[in-house]
Amino acid sequence: MVSGKSIRLNRITFNGKMLCIPMDHGVTIGPVKGLDEIFKTIELIQEGGASAVLLHKGIIKSLPKTLNIGIIMHFSASTIFSLSPNRKMIVSSIEEALRLGVDAISIHVNIGCDEESEMISDLGELADECDKWNIPLIAMMYPRGQRIKNEFDPEIVAHVARIGAELGADIVKTVYTGSTESFKKVVKSCPVPIVIAGGPKVENDKQVLEMAKGAIDAGAIGVTFGRNVFQHENPKAIVKALASIVFKRKSIEEALEVLKKNE
């Protein structure tokens, strides 16, 4: 049976696969390259074929025109100036999400820091609210804090991803463990779909595409790459290349050709 949640999930994915470009970094690190003229970048991302973009409420309210791709509203935030930058605070409401007509909501949770318990509580409460209103919830689950020795350890990443699923997320976003084989363990132990984060900006395009291909081959439903897309010299081209991997299961070589043709 079709539900409001399934309709909204369909708006942020293509045939069950997700290519989302998070652009919530303006709160955390400021209007860096790619976010300084954010509406131009969003237009390029849309033209490139992403299935969704992730934004804070103020940017959504300021959009100069309606988008043709899914909109995910980010629900939590902190800044690099904070005494506790790992503590993500709730900065919006379900009512605001409904007023803005967004397709999904996301929340950031850092596991392993001093404020972990507060963020877990926020996640559980938000999951209940999202179920009440049939809004999909994406939980960004990161191993990050004083008690995390290796944030890419597959066992730790699997545990962190599982917390998101256990507490009610519809999709879990987490870090890539570095290889298809190790990430398969994360996907296998998470009962809801997984997408990977892109992390810090990498040195070259091939690395970006290799991360995407490795995750898809491991069973992830997609990728959510921010800085490696919006800070790219050609955001539209890199999105097209990523789309060829996520939606069409193309090889790295084929994706590089897509990128070259669109430069």
VMD Tcl script that draws the C-alpha trace (Angstrom):
set ca {
  {0.00 0.00 0.00}
  {1.29 3.45 -0.89}
  {1.91 5.75 2.07}
  {2.96 9.36 2.47}
  {6.41 8.18 3.51}
  {6.85 5.97 0.43}
  {5.75 8.84 -1.84}
  {8.30 11.15 -0.25}
  {11.05 8.51 -0.39}
  {10.36 8.19 -4.09}
  {10.99 11.92 -4.51}
  {14.52 11.76 -3.05}
  {15.57 8.62 -4.96}
  {15.56 7.29 -8.53}
  {14.38 3.68 -8.67}
  {15.39 3.20 -5.08}
  {18.88 4.68 -5.49}
  {20.06 7.97 -3.97}
  {22.52 10.59 -5.13}
  {22.17 13.40 -2.62}
  {24.37 16.48 -2.35}
  {24.45 17.84 1.23}
  {24.94 21.59 1.36}
  {24.34 22.25 5.04}
  {28.00 23.17 5.65}
  {27.32 26.91 5.63}
  {26.37 26.73 9.30}
  {29.36 24.61 10.27}
  {32.21 26.16 8.28}
  {30.67 29.19 6.59}
  {30.10 30.29 2.97}
  {33.10 28.46 1.50}
  {33.71 27.96 -2.23}
  {30.64 26.37 -3.78}
  {28.39 27.65 -1.02}
  {29.17 31.33 -1.49}
  {26.74 31.40 -4.43}
  {24.69 28.47 -3.28}
  {21.70 28.84 -5.62}
  {23.95 28.68 -8.69}
  {25.56 25.51 -7.32}
  {22.17 23.95 -6.58}
  {21.12 24.61 -10.18}
  {24.25 22.84 -11.49}
  {23.64 19.89 -9.18}
  {20.06 19.62 -10.40}
  {21.21 19.75 -14.03}
  {23.78 17.06 -13.31}
  {21.10 14.57 -12.32}
  {21.22 14.30 -8.52}
  {18.14 12.79 -6.91}
  {18.15 15.19 -3.95}
  {19.85 18.11 -2.24}
  {20.15 18.56 1.53}
  {19.77 22.07 2.95}
  {19.00 24.01 6.11}
  {15.58 25.63 6.42}
  {16.75 29.17 5.71}
  {18.20 28.22 2.34}
  {15.03 26.31 1.44}
  {12.91 29.36 2.31}
  {15.18 31.53 0.16}
  {15.17 29.34 -2.97}
  {14.51 31.57 -5.98}
  {12.43 28.88 -7.68}
  {11.00 25.42 -7.17}
  {13.44 22.55 -7.61}
  {12.83 19.48 -9.76}
  {14.71 17.18 -7.39}
  {14.04 16.05 -3.83}
  {14.66 18.37 -0.90}
  {15.91 17.09 2.43}
  {15.85 19.53 5.33}
  {18.68 19.22 7.84}
  {17.49 19.35 11.42}
  {20.63 19.78 13.53}
  {23.71 21.97 13.57}
  {26.88 23.18 15.27}
  {29.77 25.43 14.25}
  {33.55 25.17 14.24}
  {33.59 27.95 16.87}
  {31.65 25.93 19.44}
  {33.20 24.67 22.67}
  {31.50 21.36 21.78}
  {31.49 21.17 17.95}
  {30.50 17.49 18.04}
  {27.26 18.31 19.85}
  {24.63 18.84 17.15}
  {21.66 20.89 18.33}
  {18.12 20.63 17.01}
  {17.43 23.81 15.03}
  {14.01 23.23 13.45}
  {10.64 21.54 13.84}
  {8.40 19.07 12.04}
  {5.89 21.88 11.57}
  {8.46 23.96 9.69}
  {9.35 20.97 7.51}
  {5.69 20.50 6.62}
  {5.22 24.21 5.91}
  {8.19 24.19 3.54}
  {6.96 21.07 1.76}
  {10.23 19.16 2.08}
  {10.47 15.50 1.12}
  {12.58 14.24 4.03}
  {14.43 15.26 7.17}
  {17.99 14.53 8.27}
  {19.69 14.61 11.65}
  {23.39 14.35 12.53}
  {24.45 12.11 15.43}
  {28.04 11.70 16.61}
  {28.69 8.48 18.51}
  {31.66 8.39 20.87}
  {31.67 11.97 22.11}
  {30.65 13.35 25.50}
  {27.28 14.56 24.21}
  {26.32 11.28 22.53}
  {23.39 10.54 24.86}
  {21.69 13.85 24.11}
  {21.91 13.29 20.35}
  {20.62 9.72 20.68}
  {17.63 11.07 22.59}
  {17.01 13.67 19.86}
  {17.16 10.94 17.20}
  {14.65 8.72 18.96}
  {12.18 11.55 19.51}
  {12.50 12.83 15.95}
  {11.98 9.34 14.52}
  {8.65 9.13 16.35}
  {7.59 12.53 15.02}
  {8.58 11.60 11.48}
  {6.55 8.38 11.70}
  {3.58 10.38 12.98}
  {3.67 12.64 9.90}
  {4.95 10.08 7.36}
  {8.18 11.99 6.68}
  {11.30 9.94 5.87}
  {14.18 10.37 8.31}
  {17.84 10.13 7.29}
  {20.17 9.63 10.25}
  {23.74 10.78 9.68}
  {25.56 8.40 12.01}
  {29.24 9.19 12.54}
  {31.86 7.54 14.79}
  {33.32 10.77 16.10}
  {34.61 11.78 19.48}
  {37.03 11.14 22.30}
  {36.26 7.41 22.55}
  {36.68 6.60 18.86}
  {40.20 5.41 18.02}
  {39.54 4.60 14.36}
  {36.46 6.11 12.73}
  {36.79 3.76 9.74}
  {36.94 0.51 11.75}
  {34.22 -1.69 10.14}
  {33.03 -3.02 13.50}
  {32.65 0.48 14.90}
  {30.97 1.79 11.74}
  {28.58 -1.19 11.75}
  {27.65 -0.49 15.37}
  {27.12 3.22 14.70}
  {24.97 2.52 11.62}
  {22.94 -0.02 13.55}
  {22.13 2.57 16.22}
  {20.48 4.72 13.55}
  {18.36 1.81 12.35}
  {17.49 0.66 15.88}
  {16.23 4.11 16.82}
  {13.95 4.52 13.82}
  {15.78 6.03 10.84}
  {14.48 5.14 7.38}
  {17.91 5.60 5.79}
  {21.30 5.64 7.53}
  {24.19 7.72 6.28}
  {27.62 6.75 7.56}
  {31.31 6.78 6.67}
  {32.81 4.46 4.07}
  {35.21 1.94 5.59}
  {37.63 2.03 2.67}
  {36.83 -1.15 0.75}
  {33.86 -3.00 -0.70}
  {34.51 -6.10 1.39}
  {34.71 -4.28 4.71}
  {31.66 -2.15 3.94}
  {29.60 -5.23 3.07}
  {29.72 -6.08 6.78}
  {28.22 -2.70 7.61}
  {25.43 -3.04 5.05}
  {24.64 -6.65 6.05}
  {24.16 -5.76 9.71}
  {21.99 -2.68 9.10}
  {18.29 -3.50 8.52}
  {17.56 -0.22 6.72}
  {19.15 1.17 3.53}
  {22.59 2.78 3.81}
  {24.23 5.66 1.94}
  {27.80 6.84 2.43}
  {29.25 10.23 3.28}
  {31.93 11.77 1.12}
  {34.04 13.16 3.94}
  {36.75 15.82 3.40}
  {37.63 16.93 -0.12}
  {39.88 14.32 -1.74}
  {42.80 14.81 -4.11}
  {41.30 13.66 -7.41}
  {38.09 12.68 -9.15}
  {38.99 9.02 -9.44}
  {39.06 8.71 -5.65}
  {35.57 10.18 -5.43}
  {34.24 7.76 -8.03}
  {36.02 4.80 -6.42}
  {34.32 5.53 -3.10}
  {30.93 5.61 -4.80}
  {31.57 2.41 -6.77}
  {32.87 0.56 -3.71}
  {29.81 1.50 -1.68}
  {27.32 0.57 -4.40}
  {29.08 -2.78 -4.96}
  {28.83 -3.41 -1.21}
  {25.06 -2.92 -1.27}
  {24.62 0.74 -0.35}
  {21.67 2.43 -2.09}
  {23.69 5.52 -2.87}
  {26.01 8.32 -1.85}
  {25.68 11.72 -0.22}
  {28.74 13.71 -1.28}
  {29.08 17.34 -0.24}
  {32.48 19.05 -0.52}
  {33.69 16.69 -3.23}
  {30.80 17.96 -5.36}
  {29.98 21.56 -4.45}
  {33.67 22.51 -4.26}
  {34.46 20.74 -7.53}
  {35.56 22.90 -10.47}
  {32.60 21.48 -12.41}
  {29.83 20.33 -10.02}
  {27.50 19.43 -12.87}
  {30.07 17.13 -14.49}
  {31.03 15.28 -11.29}
  {27.34 14.74 -10.48}
  {26.80 13.25 -13.95}
  {29.75 10.92 -13.40}
  {28.47 9.86 -9.98}
  {24.98 9.35 -11.40}
  {26.40 6.95 -13.98}
  {27.74 4.78 -11.14}
  {24.83 5.06 -8.70}
  {21.94 4.78 -11.15}
  {23.46 2.90 -14.09}
  {26.14 0.77 -12.35}
  {28.84 2.01 -14.74}
  {32.52 1.23 -14.16}
  {35.10 3.73 -12.90}
  {36.51 4.04 -16.42}
  {33.07 4.70 -17.90}
  {32.33 7.29 -15.22}
  {35.62 9.06 -15.92}
  {34.61 9.22 -19.58}
  {31.29 10.81 -18.58}
  {33.22 13.35 -16.53}
  {35.59 14.10 -19.41}
  {32.75 14.59 -21.92}
  {31.06 17.10 -19.62}
  {34.10 19.19 -18.71}
}
mol new
graphics top color blue
foreach p $ca { graphics top sphere $p radius 0.5 }
foreach p [lrange $ca 0 end-1] q [lrange $ca 1 end] { graphics top cylinder $p $q radius 0.2 }
display resetview
